[in-house]
């Protein structure tokens, strides 16, 4: 019930700002107390909405938190923690070394271990997270990601699918990494 206002708080803030501006103008022109009270009530609603965004946990917030936790732990010492958030049903087509292959969880785990070791990855930077679609049991998320390396790197557009599993936790079931300039072309991940 409270998920919709929390997930769409930005739009509600814009609406409340417009309403507050109207009440402020009405009060400024008439100096009637009722407009000042209406302005106060609007500010109170904005404050209440802010508190709700801090307190209420929604599926969208949980998915974004899971994704950011995975990115933060993507280093040599924490790969196992990343894969706590990957479903045993993971299956995704990734291009590696010029060939498209279907990866399951074990293959992705081995590839992640190799990448962290061979390329000295110290995490993954995540930006522009957008939970595109959420139902009771699955979600589609788009985001930009870049491995944290010593040299500068590009942001890669990505899409991930998540499912809510029996233990009520969201886990990744698919991942696609796209070319930074050709956004719908799979990126060829080096071995």
ROTOR-187922 format. One record per atom (N, C-alpha, C, CB): residue in three letters; chain; x, y, z. Coordinates in steps of 0.05 Angstrom, whole numbers. Glycine has a CB too. Example, Ala and Ser with C-alpha at 12.3 -4.5 7.8 and 13.67 -1.06 7.14 Angstrom:
<atoms>
    aa   ch     east    north       up
   ALA    A      264     -114      156
   ALA    A      246      -90      156
   ALA    A      264      -66      156
   ALA    A      226      -89      181
   SER    A      257      -45      142
   SER    A      273      -21      143
   SER    A      258        1      157
   SER    A      282      -12      114
</atoms>
This chain:
<atoms>
    aa   ch     east    north       up
   UNK    A       16      -24        0
   UNK    A        0        0        0
   UNK    A       17       25        0
   UNK    A      -19        0       24
   UNK    A       38       26       16
   UNK    A       56       49       18
   UNK    A       78       48       -3
   UNK    A       67       51       46
   UNK    A       80       27      -18
   UNK    A      102       24      -37
   UNK    A       99       45      -59
   UNK    A      102       -4      -49
   UNK    A       75       49      -69
   UNK    A       73       68      -92
   UNK    A       82       96      -85
   UNK    A       44       69     -102
   UNK    A       73      108      -63
   UNK    A       82      135      -57
   UNK    A      112      136      -52
   UNK    A       68      146      -33
   UNK    A      123      116      -39
   UNK    A      152      115      -33
   UNK    A      168      112      -59
   UNK    A      159       93      -13
   UNK    A      160       94      -77
   UNK    A      174       90     -102
   UNK    A      171      113     -121
   UNK    A      164       65     -115
   UNK    A      151      129     -118
   UNK    A      146      152     -136
   UNK    A      147      179     -121
   UNK    A      119      149     -149
   UNK    A      163      180     -100
   UNK    A      165      204      -83
   UNK    A      173      228      -99
   UNK    A      185      199      -61
   UNK    A      191      225     -119
   UNK    A      200      249     -134
   UNK    A      177      263     -147
   UNK    A      220      240     -156
   UNK    A      159      248     -160
   UNK    A      136      260     -173
   UNK    A      117      272     -153
   UNK    A      121      239     -190
   UNK    A      114      260     -130
   UNK    A       96      271     -110
   UNK    A      108      297      -98
   UNK    A       92      251      -87
   UNK    A      135      297      -95
   UNK    A      147      322      -86
   UNK    A      142      345     -106
   UNK    A      178      318      -82
   UNK    A      144      339     -132
   UNK    A      139      360     -152
   UNK    A      110      370     -150
   UNK    A      144      348     -181
   UNK    A       91      351     -147
   UNK    A       63      358     -144
   UNK    A       59      376     -119
   UNK    A       46      333     -142
   UNK    A       71      367      -96
   UNK    A       68      382      -71
   UNK    A       81      410      -74
   UNK    A       80      367      -48
   UNK    A      103      411      -88
   UNK    A      117      437      -92
   UNK    A       99      456     -108
   UNK    A      143      433     -107
   UNK    A       86      446     -129
   UNK    A       67      462     -145
   UNK    A       44      472     -128
   UNK    A       57      447     -170
   UNK    A       32      453     -112
   UNK    A       10      461      -95
   UNK    A       19      482      -74
   UNK    A       -2      436      -81
   UNK    A       42      477      -63
   UNK    A       52      496      -43
   UNK    A       57      524      -55
   UNK    A       79      486      -30
   UNK    A       67      524      -80
   UNK    A       72      550      -94
   UNK    A       45      564      -98
   UNK    A       86      545     -121
   UNK    A       24      549     -105
   UNK    A       -2      561     -108
   UNK    A      -12      573      -82
   UNK    A      -22      541     -118
   UNK    A       -9      558      -60
   UNK    A      -18      568      -34
   UNK    A       -2      592      -25
   UNK    A      -16      546      -13
   UNK    A       24      592      -31
   UNK    A       42      614      -24
   UNK    A       33      640      -39
   UNK    A       71      608      -30
   UNK    A       28      637      -65
   UNK    A       19      660      -81
   UNK    A       -8      670      -70
   UNK    A       16      652     -111
   UNK    A      -26      652      -64
   UNK    A      -53      660      -54
   UNK    A      -50      675      -27
   UNK    A      -71      636      -51
   UNK    A      -33      664      -10
   UNK    A      -28      678       16
   UNK    A      -15      705       12
   UNK    A      -11      660       34
   UNK    A        5      707       -6
   UNK    A       19      731      -11
   UNK    A        1      753      -21
   UNK    A       42      727      -31
   UNK    A      -18      745      -38
   UNK    A      -36      765      -50
   UNK    A      -59      773      -30
   UNK    A      -48      754      -75
   UNK    A      -68      755      -14
   UNK    A      -91      761        3
   UNK    A      -85      764       33
   UNK    A     -112      739        0
   UNK    A      -63      752       41
   UNK    A      -54      751       69
   UNK    A      -76      738       87
   UNK    A      -49      780       79
   UNK    A      -91      720       75
   UNK    A     -111      706       91
   UNK    A      -98      682      105
   UNK    A     -135      696       73
   UNK    A     -106      677      129
   UNK    A      -94      657      146
   UNK    A      -99      628      134
   UNK    A     -105      658      174
   UNK    A     -121      624      121
   UNK    A     -128      597      110
   UNK    A     -107      588       90
   UNK    A     -156      597       97
   UNK    A      -95      607       74
   UNK    A      -75      600       54
   UNK    A      -49      592       68
   UNK    A      -70      623       34
   UNK    A      -43      606       90
   UNK    A      -19      599      105
   UNK    A      -22      572      118
   UNK    A      -14      621      127
   UNK    A      -46      566      128
   UNK    A      -51      539      139
   UNK    A      -48      518      118
   UNK    A      -78      538      153
   UNK    A      -60      523       94
   UNK    A      -58      503       72
   UNK    A      -29      499       64
   UNK    A      -74      513       48
   UNK    A      -13      520       64
   UNK    A       16      518       58
   UNK    A       30      501       79
   UNK    A       29      546       57
   UNK    A       23      505      104
   UNK    A       34      489      126
   UNK    A       27      460      124
   UNK    A       25      500      153
   UNK    A        2      454      117
   UNK    A       -7      427      114
   UNK    A        8      413       91
   UNK    A      -38      426      109
   UNK    A       12      428       69
   UNK    A       27      417       46
   UNK    A       55      411       54
   UNK    A       26      438       22
   UNK    A       68      429       69
   UNK    A       95      424       78
   UNK    A       96      400       97
   UNK    A      106      449       93
   UNK    A       75      397      113
   UNK    A       73      373      131
   UNK    A       71      348      115
   UNK    A       50      376      149
   UNK    A       55      348       93
   UNK    A       53      324       76
   UNK    A       79      317       63
   UNK    A       31      329       54
   UNK    A       94      338       55
   UNK    A      121      333       43
   UNK    A      139      321       64
   UNK    A      133      359       32
   UNK    A      138      330       88
   UNK    A      154      319      110
   UNK    A      146      290      116
   UNK    A      151      336      135
   UNK    A      120      285      116
   UNK    A      111      257      121
   UNK    A      120      239       99
   UNK    A       80      257      123
   UNK    A      119      248       74
   UNK    A      129      232       51
   UNK    A      158      226       54
   UNK    A      123      247       25
   UNK    A      174      246       63
   UNK    A      202      243       67
   UNK    A      207      221       88
   UNK    A      216      269       76
   UNK    A      193      222      110
   UNK    A      196      202      131
   UNK    A      188      174      121
   UNK    A      178      209      156
   UNK    A      167      172      105
   UNK    A      160      147       93
   UNK    A      182      135       76
   UNK    A      134      150       77
   UNK    A      195      152       60
   UNK    A      217      142       43
   UNK    A      240      132       60
   UNK    A      227      164       24
   UNK    A      243      141       84
   UNK    A      264      131      101
   UNK    A      257      105      115
   UNK    A      271      152      122
   UNK    A      231      102      121
   UNK    A      223       80      138
   UNK    A      212       56      122
   UNK    A      201       89      157
   UNK    A      197       61      101
   UNK    A      184       39       86
   UNK    A      203       26       67
   UNK    A      159       50       71
   UNK    A      205        0       68
   UNK    A      222      -15       50
   UNK    A      205      -27       28
   UNK    A      238      -38       65
   UNK    A      212      -21        3
   UNK    A      196      -31      -20
   UNK    A      213      -51      -36
   UNK    A      187       -8      -38
   UNK    A      200      -66      -53
   UNK    A      215      -84      -70
   UNK    A      236      -69      -87
   UNK    A      196     -100      -88
   UNK    A      228      -46      -98
   UNK    A      247      -31     -114
   UNK    A      272      -23      -98
   UNK    A      234       -5     -125
   UNK    A      268      -14      -74
   UNK    A      291       -6      -57
   UNK    A      307      -31      -50
   UNK    A      281        8      -31
   UNK    A      295      -53      -44
   UNK    A      309      -77      -37
   UNK    A      326      -87      -61
   UNK    A      289      -99      -29
   UNK    A      315      -86      -85
   UNK    A      330      -95     -109
   UNK    A      354      -77     -113
   UNK    A      311      -95     -134
   UNK    A      350      -51     -112
   UNK    A      372      -32     -116
   UNK    A      393      -36      -94
   UNK    A      362       -3     -115
   UNK    A      385      -40      -69
   UNK    A      405      -46      -48
   UNK    A      420      -71      -53
   UNK    A      390      -47      -21
   UNK    A      406      -92      -63
   UNK    A      420     -117      -69
   UNK    A      440     -113      -91
   UNK    A      399     -139      -78
   UNK    A      433      -99     -112
   UNK    A      451      -94     -134
   UNK    A      476      -78     -125
   UNK    A      436      -78     -157
   UNK    A      472      -58     -109
   UNK    A      494      -42      -99
   UNK    A      512      -58      -80
   UNK    A      484      -17      -85
   UNK    A      500      -76      -64
   UNK    A      516      -93      -47
   UNK    A      533     -112      -64
   UNK    A      498     -110      -28
   UNK    A      522     -123      -85
   UNK    A      537     -141     -103
   UNK    A      561     -125     -115
   UNK    A      519     -152     -125
   UNK    A      556     -101     -124
   UNK    A      577      -85     -136
   UNK    A      599      -79     -116
   UNK    A      565      -59     -148
   UNK    A      592      -71      -92
   UNK    A      611      -64      -72
   UNK    A      629      -87      -64
   UNK    A      597      -53      -47
   UNK    A      619     -112      -65
   UNK    A      634     -135      -56
   UNK    A      649     -149      -79
   UNK    A      615     -155      -44
   UNK    A      649     -137     -103
   UNK    A      662     -150     -125
   UNK    A      692     -145     -124
   UNK    A      650     -140     -152
   UNK    A      706     -158     -106
   UNK    A      735     -157     -105
   UNK    A      745     -185      -97
   UNK    A      745     -135      -85
   UNK    A      771     -188      -95
   UNK    A      783     -214      -91
   UNK    A      774     -228      -65
   UNK    A      813     -212      -91
   UNK    A      768     -212      -45
   UNK    A      761     -223      -19
   UNK    A      732     -228      -14
   UNK    A      771     -205        3
   UNK    A      714     -219      -32
   UNK    A      686     -220      -26
   UNK    A      668     -232      -48
   UNK    A      676     -193      -19
   UNK    A      680     -245      -68
   UNK    A      664     -256      -90
   UNK    A      642     -275      -80
   UNK    A      683     -271     -110
   UNK    A      648     -290      -59
   UNK    A      628     -308      -48
   UNK    A      603     -293      -38
   UNK    A      640     -325      -25
   UNK    A      608     -269      -27
   UNK    A      585     -253      -17
   UNK    A      569     -243      -40
   UNK    A      595     -230        0
   UNK    A      582     -237      -63
   UNK    A      567     -228      -86
   UNK    A      548     -250      -95
   UNK    A      586     -221     -110
   UNK    A      558     -275      -96
   UNK    A      542     -297     -106
   UNK    A      520     -307      -87
   UNK    A      560     -319     -114
   UNK    A      519     -296      -63
   UNK    A      496     -301      -46
   UNK    A      471     -288      -58
   UNK    A      501     -290      -17
   UNK    A      475     -268      -75
   UNK    A      453     -253      -87
   UNK    A      448     -262     -116
   UNK    A      459     -223      -87
   UNK    A      460     -284     -124
   UNK    A      456     -295     -151
   UNK    A      440     -321     -148
   UNK    A      483     -300     -166
   UNK    A      419     -324     -162
   UNK    A      401     -347     -160
   UNK    A      415     -372     -171
   UNK    A      375     -342     -175
   UNK    A      408     -395     -159
   UNK    A      418     -420     -170
   UNK    A      406     -425     -198
   UNK    A      410     -444     -152
   UNK    A      385     -411     -205
   UNK    A      373     -413     -232
   UNK    A      384     -394     -252
   UNK    A      342     -409     -230
   UNK    A      407     -381     -245
   UNK    A      419     -361     -263
   UNK    A      426     -374     -290
   UNK    A      444     -349     -250
   UNK    A      419     -360     -311
   UNK    A      426     -368     -338
   UNK    A      425     -344     -356
   UNK    A      406     -391     -349
   UNK    A      447     -338     -369
   UNK    A      448     -314     -385
   UNK    A      468     -317     -408
   UNK    A      455     -290     -368
   UNK    A      462     -304     -430
   UNK    A      481     -304     -453
   UNK    A      499     -280     -449
   UNK    A      465     -302     -480
   UNK    A      525     -286     -449
   UNK    A      546     -266     -447
   UNK    A      566     -271     -470
   UNK    A      560     -265     -419
   UNK    A      577     -249     -480
   UNK    A      598     -252     -501
   UNK    A      625     -250     -487
   UNK    A      595     -231     -523
   UNK    A      641     -272     -489
   UNK    A      667     -272     -476
   UNK    A      687     -283     -497
   UNK    A      667     -291     -451
   UNK    A      708     -267     -502
   UNK    A      728     -275     -521
   UNK    A      718     -279     -549
   UNK    A      741     -301     -512
   UNK    A      699     -263     -557
   UNK    A      688     -263     -584
   UNK    A      666     -283     -589
   UNK    A      710     -269     -602
   UNK    A      659     -299     -570
   UNK    A      638     -319     -574
   UNK    A      616     -316     -553
   UNK    A      650     -348     -572
   UNK    A      591     -318     -561
   UNK    A      569     -317     -543
   UNK    A      565     -344     -530
   UNK    A      543     -307     -557
   UNK    A      564     -344     -503
   UNK    A      560     -369     -488
   UNK    A      539     -365     -467
   UNK    A      587     -378     -475
   UNK    A      525     -387     -461
   UNK    A      506     -386     -439
   UNK    A      520     -394     -413
   UNK    A      482     -406     -445
   UNK    A      518     -376     -394
   UNK    A      531     -380     -368
   UNK    A      510     -387     -347
   UNK    A      546     -354     -359
   UNK    A      517     -407     -331
   UNK    A      501     -413     -307
   UNK    A      515     -400     -283
   UNK    A      496     -444     -303
   UNK    A      505     -405     -259
   UNK    A      516     -392     -235
   UNK    A      545     -401     -231
   UNK    A      500     -399     -211
   UNK    A      551     -427     -234
   UNK    A      578     -437     -230
   UNK    A      598     -425     -250
   UNK    A      579     -467     -232
   UNK    A      590     -423     -275
   UNK    A      608     -412     -296
   UNK    A      612     -382     -291
   UNK    A      596     -417     -324
   UNK    A      591     -368     -283
   UNK    A      594     -339     -277
   UNK    A      612     -335     -253
   UNK    A      566     -327     -273
   UNK    A      609     -352     -233
   UNK    A      626     -350     -209
   UNK    A      655     -354     -217
   UNK    A      618     -372     -189
   UNK    A      661     -374     -233
   UNK    A      689     -379     -242
   UNK    A      700     -355     -258
   UNK    A      691     -405     -259
   UNK    A      683     -344     -276
   UNK    A      691     -321     -292
   UNK    A      696     -297     -274
   UNK    A      669     -315     -313
   UNK    A      679     -293     -254
   UNK    A      683     -270     -236
   UNK    A      709     -273     -220
   UNK    A      658     -268     -217
   UNK    A      714     -297     -211
   UNK    A      739     -302     -196
   UNK    A      763     -296     -214
   UNK    A      740     -331     -187
   UNK    A      762     -305     -239
   UNK    A      784     -300     -258
   UNK    A      788     -270     -263
   UNK    A      779     -315     -284
   UNK    A      766     -256     -268
   UNK    A      767     -228     -274
   UNK    A      778     -212     -250
   UNK    A      739     -217     -280
   UNK    A      770     -219     -227
   UNK    A      780     -204     -203
   UNK    A      810     -209     -200
   UNK    A      765     -213     -177
   UNK    A      818     -234     -204
   UNK    A      846     -241     -201
   UNK    A      864     -230     -224
   UNK    A      849     -272     -200
   UNK    A      855     -234     -249
   UNK    A      872     -227     -272
   UNK    A      872     -197     -277
   UNK    A      862     -241     -296
   UNK    A      850     -183     -271
   UNK    A      848     -155     -278
   UNK    A      849     -137     -253
   UNK    A      823     -150     -294
   UNK    A      854     -148     -230
   UNK    A      856     -133     -205
   UNK    A      832     -114     -200
   UNK    A      881     -117     -204
   UNK    A      808     -125     -202
   UNK    A      783     -110     -198
   UNK    A      779     -106     -168
   UNK    A      759     -125     -211
   UNK    A      774      -81     -161
   UNK    A      770      -74     -132
   UNK    A      741      -66     -127
   UNK    A      788      -52     -124
   UNK    A      723      -76     -142
   UNK    A      695      -69     -139
   UNK    A      683      -62     -166
   UNK    A      691      -47     -119
   UNK    A      657      -55     -165
   UNK    A      644      -46     -189
   UNK    A      628      -21     -182
   UNK    A      625      -68     -201
   UNK    A      631        0     -199
   UNK    A      617       25     -195
   UNK    A      590       22     -209
   UNK    A      633       49     -205
   UNK    A      568       27     -195
   UNK    A      541       26     -206
   UNK    A      529       54     -208
   UNK    A      523        6     -190
   UNK    A      518       61     -231
   UNK    A      505       87     -234
   UNK    A      479       83     -250
   UNK    A      524      107     -248
   UNK    A      462      103     -248
   UNK    A      437      104     -265
   UNK    A      420       79     -261
   UNK    A      445      107     -294
   UNK    A      416       70     -237
   UNK    A      399       47     -232
   UNK    A      370       54     -236
   UNK    A      403       36     -203
   UNK    A      356       38     -252
   UNK    A      328       42     -258
   UNK    A      314       15     -257
   UNK    A      324       55     -285
   UNK    A      297       11     -237
   UNK    A      281      -13     -235
   UNK    A      258      -10     -255
   UNK    A      271      -19     -206
   UNK    A      260      -22     -278
   UNK    A      242      -18     -300
   UNK    A      214      -30     -295
   UNK    A      253      -29     -326
   UNK    A      214      -54     -284
   UNK    A      190      -69     -280
   UNK    A      192      -87     -255
   UNK    A      183      -87     -305
   UNK    A      171      -86     -239
   UNK    A      171     -103     -215
   UNK    A      143     -115     -213
   UNK    A      178      -87     -189
   UNK    A      142     -142     -209
   UNK    A      118     -156     -202
   UNK    A      122     -168     -174
   UNK    A      110     -178     -224
   UNK    A      104     -185     -166
   UNK    A      108     -197     -140
   UNK    A      131     -216     -139
   UNK    A       83     -212     -132
   UNK    A      140     -227     -162
   UNK    A      160     -247     -162
   UNK    A      184     -242     -180
   UNK    A      148     -273     -169
   UNK    A      183     -222     -197
   UNK    A      206     -217     -215
   UNK    A      209     -187     -221
   UNK    A      203     -233     -241
   UNK    A      233     -180     -230
   UNK    A      239     -152     -235
   UNK    A      260     -150     -257
   UNK    A      249     -137     -210
   UNK    A      259     -128     -272
   UNK    A      278     -121     -292
   UNK    A      292      -95     -284
   UNK    A      265     -120     -321
   UNK    A      318      -95     -284
   UNK    A      333      -71     -275
   UNK    A      353      -64     -297
   UNK    A      348      -77     -248
   UNK    A      355      -38     -303
   UNK    A      376      -28     -321
   UNK    A      394      -10     -305
   UNK    A      364      -14     -346
   UNK    A      419      -10     -311
   UNK    A      439        6     -297
   UNK    A      464        8     -313
   UNK    A      445       -7     -269
   UNK    A      482       25     -305
   UNK    A      509       27     -317
   UNK    A      529       18     -297
   UNK    A      515       56     -327
   UNK    A      549        2     -306
   UNK    A      569       -9     -288
   UNK    A      596       -6     -300
   UNK    A      563      -39     -282
   UNK    A      616       -3     -282
   UNK    A      644       -1     -290
   UNK    A      661      -15     -269
   UNK    A      653       28     -295
   UNK    A      679      -32     -277
   UNK    A      697      -44     -258
   UNK    A      715      -22     -246
   UNK    A      714      -67     -270
   UNK    A      721      -24     -220
   UNK    A      739       -5     -207
   UNK    A      767      -16     -211
   UNK    A      732       -2     -176
   UNK    A      782       -3     -229
   UNK    A      809      -10     -236
   UNK    A      827       14     -230
   UNK    A      811      -19     -265
   UNK    A      854        9     -232
   UNK    A      872       31     -229
   UNK    A      870       52     -251
   UNK    A      901       21     -227
   UNK    A      866       42     -276
   UNK    A      863       61     -298
   UNK    A      833       68     -301
   UNK    A      874       49     -324
   UNK    A      828       90     -315
   UNK    A      800       98     -320
   UNK    A      786       77     -337
   UNK    A      798      125     -333
   UNK    A      760       74     -334
   UNK    A      745       55     -349
   UNK    A      719       66     -358
   UNK    A      741       29     -333
   UNK    A      706       53     -376
   UNK    A      680       62     -387
   UNK    A      657       51     -370
   UNK    A      677       53     -416
   UNK    A      634       65     -372
   UNK    A      609       54     -361
   UNK    A      596       37     -381
   UNK    A      591       77     -351
   UNK    A      588       13     -374
   UNK    A      575       -6     -392
   UNK    A      546       -7     -385
   UNK    A      588      -34     -390
   UNK    A      528       -3     -404
   UNK    A      499       -7     -399
   UNK    A      494      -37     -393
   UNK    A      482        3     -423
   UNK    A      478      -42     -373
   UNK    A      472      -69     -366
   UNK    A      442      -72     -360
   UNK    A      488      -78     -341
   UNK    A      432      -97     -363
   UNK    A      405     -105     -354
   UNK    A      408     -130     -338
   UNK    A      386     -109     -379
   UNK    A      392     -131     -317
   UNK    A      392     -155     -299
   UNK    A      363     -162     -293
   UNK    A      408     -150     -273
   UNK    A      358     -187     -291
   UNK    A      332     -198     -282
   UNK    A      336     -209     -254
   UNK    A      321     -220     -302
   UNK    A      317     -202     -237
   UNK    A      316     -212     -210
   UNK    A      291     -228     -205
   UNK    A      319     -189     -189
   UNK    A      292     -248     -187
   UNK    A      268     -262     -179
   UNK    A      267     -262     -148
   UNK    A      267     -291     -190
   UNK    A      243     -262     -138
   UNK    A      240     -264     -109
   UNK    A      237     -294     -103
   UNK    A      214     -248      -98
   UNK    A      256     -304      -88
   UNK    A      257     -333      -83
   UNK    A      242     -340      -57
   UNK    A      286     -342      -81
   UNK    A      241     -366      -51
   UNK    A      225     -376      -29
   UNK    A      232     -363       -2
   UNK    A      228     -406      -27
   UNK    A      257     -356        1
   UNK    A      266     -343       26
   UNK    A      260     -313       27
   UNK    A      295     -348       31
   UNK    A      244     -303        8
   UNK    A      235     -276        6
   UNK    A      257     -256        0
   UNK    A      221     -268       32
   UNK    A      279     -266      -13
   UNK    A      301     -249      -20
   UNK    A      302     -247      -51
   UNK    A      328     -259       -9
   UNK    A      310     -223      -61
   UNK    A      313     -219      -89
   UNK    A      340     -228      -98
   UNK    A      308     -189      -96
   UNK    A      341     -245     -119
   UNK    A      367     -255     -129
   UNK    A      367     -252     -160
   UNK    A      371     -284     -121
   UNK    A      391     -247     -170
   UNK    A      395     -243     -199
   UNK    A      393     -270     -214
   UNK    A      422     -230     -205
   UNK    A      377     -270     -236
   UNK    A      375     -294     -252
   UNK    A      386     -291     -280
   UNK    A      346     -302     -255
   UNK    A      391     -266     -288
   UNK    A      403     -261     -315
   UNK    A      417     -234     -315
   UNK    A      381     -262     -337
   UNK    A      437     -232     -332
   UNK    A      453     -208     -334
   UNK    A      462     -204     -363
   UNK    A      477     -208     -315
   UNK    A      459     -181     -373
   UNK    A      469     -174     -400
   UNK    A      486     -149     -397
   UNK    A      447     -171     -421
   UNK    A      510     -150     -410
   UNK    A      528     -127     -410
   UNK    A      531     -118     -439
   UNK    A      556     -135     -398
   UNK    A      524      -93     -443
   UNK    A      523      -82     -471
   UNK    A      547      -64     -476
   UNK    A      497      -66     -475
   UNK    A      553      -61     -502
   UNK    A      575      -44     -511
   UNK    A      569      -15     -503
   UNK    A      579      -47     -542
   UNK    A      589        0     -494
   UNK    A      584       27     -485
   UNK    A      573       46     -507
   UNK    A      609       39     -474
   UNK    A      581       41     -532
   UNK    A      572       59     -554
   UNK    A      549       48     -570
   UNK    A      595       66     -572
   UNK    A      547       21     -571
   UNK    A      526        8     -586
   UNK    A      508       -6     -565
   UNK    A      537      -13     -607
   UNK    A      490        8     -553
   UNK    A      477        0     -529
   UNK    A      461      -26     -530
   UNK    A      459       22     -520
   UNK    A      454      -36     -553
   UNK    A      439      -61     -554
   UNK    A      456      -84     -565
   UNK    A      414      -58     -571
   UNK    A      482      -79     -567
   UNK    A      500      -99     -576
   UNK    A      516     -110     -552
   UNK    A      520      -88     -598
   UNK    A      516     -136     -548
   UNK    A      530     -147     -525
   UNK    A      560     -140     -526
   UNK    A      527     -178     -524
   UNK    A      571     -133     -503
   UNK    A      599     -126     -501
   UNK    A      616     -151     -500
   UNK    A      605     -108     -477
   UNK    A      638     -151     -515
   UNK    A      656     -174     -515
   UNK    A      675     -172     -491
   UNK    A      673     -175     -542
   UNK    A      669     -187     -470
   UNK    A      683     -186     -445
   UNK    A      710     -201     -449
   UNK    A      667     -199     -421
   UNK    A      732     -188     -442
   UNK    A      758     -202     -446
   UNK    A      761     -225     -426
   UNK    A      782     -182     -441
   UNK    A      776     -245     -434
   UNK    A      780     -269     -417
   UNK    A      797     -263     -394
   UNK    A      792     -292     -433
</atoms>
